[in-house]
């Protein structure tokens, strides 16, 4: 298939909305930043895509799709290399912004070349697979490998563009039929905002709080894309698929909000519900948003902007909310941890130094970071002392449960996005038949 390099490039551009999430804990240490600071590595990209796409909406009809696609691939390629070489958080955020501009041009230009079905399929699975793919690369190499791997995909996309070069222009004029796509785009924006809970919050919880490795986190998060694939063969009417998908996503996020502790099984089921909702709703909404009467290029430009506006809005609301909850949760967790440590059947010669180091670890939470909960124990011999190891595990469970509950409001907020999408879908269900 001549177009597979372009399909891969589109998938990676959508995946980049979430691909670095499993690397965020590593970026904490590398750049000595906070939750709000490191969240800009994700937010800058999505904000650049949204702003660029919405700006293109006003003059995209004057541009050739192949020119947009080529320019986007070149920018994306150069920015990926820059991200991989970043030595500071500010430089990385700047490079991610340029990468987002390139992604917007790439996504808008690729739609007329690939057609609606291939473009939609690549986008759906790219977004869902992003965190798992980023986790594997981070575990196998480091966070820079995420961007190193993207560069050859963009380069192959340029080769694929040459092989499938099209002279097609973007459609002329402005069509009032774009108004028909507004309900679908509103639903997509809200659903993509809701997915921040599954693709951002859940991953941070697994890696930063529950202390799983990036590759183990990738395995847990893979429940989402797997469920999205499994529901694809279902033949449901458009309204049922959209409303049912939004409802499943909301239920899955409520499940994540009600996590009782570091329960992997519970999280996998919740993520599977989120993935099933994504797999049901997004293809139908994408078809409705990509209105042939409005013109593929113009409607595609609008839907790219709408999706990423939803992501940016959710990130903008969740990052400060999460940062404000972590310090309080850290204080409560410290009290619980202190109680567990004082009651532990180990000598004072171990309790006192571990308690002092544990307090230092929790001090990081005051700056919006999640602390390393096991290191104080390991530093004093927990790996060879079974009694100390047992105390470490008991304390870790108590503290992880406390911090897990601190994420509830953020998960409920994401569930609210999905519920809002359900209301819009129900009100305009006839548009999805």
Buried (B, 14 or more C-beta within 10 A) or exposed (E): EEBEBBBBBBBBBBBBBBBBBBBBBBBBEBBEBBBBBBBBBBBBBBBBBBBBBBBBBEEBBEBBBBEBBBBBBBBBBBBBBBBBEBEEBEBBBBBBBBBBBBBBBBBBBBBBBBEBEBBBBBBBBBBBBBBBBBBBBBBEEBBBBBBBBBBEBBBBBBEBBEEBEEEEBBBEEEBEBBEBBBBBBBBBBBBBBBBBBBBBBBBBBBBBBBBBBBBBBBBBBBBBBBBBBEBEEEEBEBBBBBBBBBBBBBBBBBBBBEBEEBBBEBBBBBBBBBBBBBBBBBBBBBBBBBBEEBBBBBBBBBBBBBBBBBBBBBBBBBBBBBBBBBBEBBBBBBEBBBEBBEEBEBEEEBBEEBBEBBBEBBEBBEBBBBBBBBBBBBEBEBEEBEEBBBBBEBBBBBBBBBBBBBBBBBBBBBBBBBBBBBEBBEEBBEBBE
